């Protein structure tokens, strides 16, 4: 099943959400980070390296061409352990790691995709995950043991505040924290130096059985004890229809604070107010879509109005906004922001019918067209801890191709 890029559940809430904390916290705690686990900033991109050997090598070389240092890759539990009676299959994972190591790209592993045998039948009880969290923890530990010192960070799940990412059950923050705790303990036992990142939460204004707003869900995570089970807080930060400098209270959002890139500041302020300001934040997804289609294929193939069109931008704006987002983060969010991962290097199987296709930095498949955002990011300034590396002229990009692997 294709992964969703960034799911916006609705512009207007389905039901009135619980009131936000009053007064809303605003202190971002730049002075609180004493022991950063990751560089600030770490430049990364989400890629799809698993199945295709040809595009795997090409896409990792694209990342080098971009002068980015990190790749985020899904390590699917069901792809490695589809049958508990058989040994885990490491063939594709080994190939991904070997190619990334060869090209000097650091790997961030996104963990999820449970196999059928681990999914609980029926409706989970309150605070119970819809899959076996202890078995998931063992998988996390096995992965960390095999790639100790090679995978630098682990993202535990993605967007659990959405029904469809929580195996089509109502989101449950206490249940997610049990998953986080099991995975964190197993990873730390196998590789104490590894960095554990919480799931990126989907920014949304919907509060219903299908979704919980990201700020409310984060507070629920802390109430369930999440603080004891992670190193870096993960957030997702789609820019939607506005430029990255737009503040959460921009009047163009009509009170929907989640609609801006700087929603990250709301999440960071909650983190600081919960006594977690000494830890860093990682942006696990950021980007702007160019999906201006009037209609898209519905579940049965019948065209339906495109629900993503309202926040689509041009390719030129996509490029400008992505460069400006990294610049804004570098100027305002260091040292508490660590990784910043943009979406995507396209899955080679995507077509224009895939919503994710329109967020990508390149055309899908074996088409070698690099979109303007790719080129502009490759040449943009870099904010690296206490250094700023100026933008470079496109004609003097220092990229030197790697030779093919022997």
WOHURA-V545920 format. One line per field, one symbol per residue. phi: phi as a letter, one per 40 degrees, with the letter a starting at -180 (. if undefined). psi: psi as a letter, one per 20 degrees, with the letter a starting at -180 (. if undefined). Layout:
BEGIN
phi=???
psi=???
END
This chain:
BEGIN
phi=.ccccbcbcicbdcbccdccdbcccbcbgccccbbccbcbcbcbacbbbccbcccdcccccdccccgcbbbbbcbcdccbbcbccbccbbdccccccccccccgbcbbccbifccdcccccgcccdgbccacccccdcddccccccbdgbccabccgafccbdccbfgbddacccccccdcccdccccccadccbbbccccccaccbaccabdcccccccccccgcdcbabbccbbaccfcbcccccdcdcccfgccccbdcddccccccdcccgbccccbbccaaibcbccdcbbccdbgcdbdccbccbcbccccdcccccccccccccbbccccbcbbcbbccccccbcccdcdccccaccgbcccccdcccccdbccbbbfcbbcccbcdcbdcdbdccdcc
psi=pqqqfopohqgqqhqprqqqqpqpqipilhjiohmphqqoqporqprnighohghggghhhghghikqiqppppnpghhhmhoiiqqqojghggggggggghjkpqpopppbmqqhiipqqapqqpjpqjrohhhggggghgghghkpigphqponrplijpghikkkqpqohhghhhggggggggghhhnhiqppprqpqppqjpoaiiqpqhhghghhghhjkhhjkrhpppqqmqhcjqrhiprhjpiiilinhijqhjhhhggghggghjjjiiqrqpoipqrpqknjqgrrpahjippqpoiihhkqrrhghggghgghghggghhijqjipdqoprprpqpiiqriiphhhiirirqrbjpjpprhhgghhhjrqpondjqpoqqqphikpjppqqqqq.
END
